[in-house]
Amino acid sequence: MKGAPRDEDFSDGGRRGDNDVGGGDAGGRLQHPSEVIVLVFTEGKAFVELQFHGPPDSPVPPDFVTDVGQKQDTAIKKALTS
């Protein structure tokens, strides 16, 4: 997948959402109908994909996904500068 994910990247009904994580141009949150959220972002030379799985009919809260993603982004920034 090159660049930010698009709705059509999930052929089975997933959708793209915005995300506030990472410093690159690739980024987004894809929510799959089976309660899987995939957060992708770039930071420097790093491309990150985080998957969050929840029980049916109980999606992972978007603020939790963003919080975990921002913490991962911070860790990556530290690793890239050391």
Sequence and secondary structure as in RCSB ss.txt:
>XXXX:A:sequence
MKGAPRDEDFSDGGRRGDNDVGGGDAGGRLQHPSEVIVLVFTEGKAFVELQFHGPPDSPVPPDFVTDVGQKQDTA
IKKALTS
>XXXX:A:secstr
  SS  GGGSTTS EEE     SSS EEEEEETTTEEEEEEEETTEEEEEEEE  TT    HHHHHHHHHHHHHH
HHHHHH 
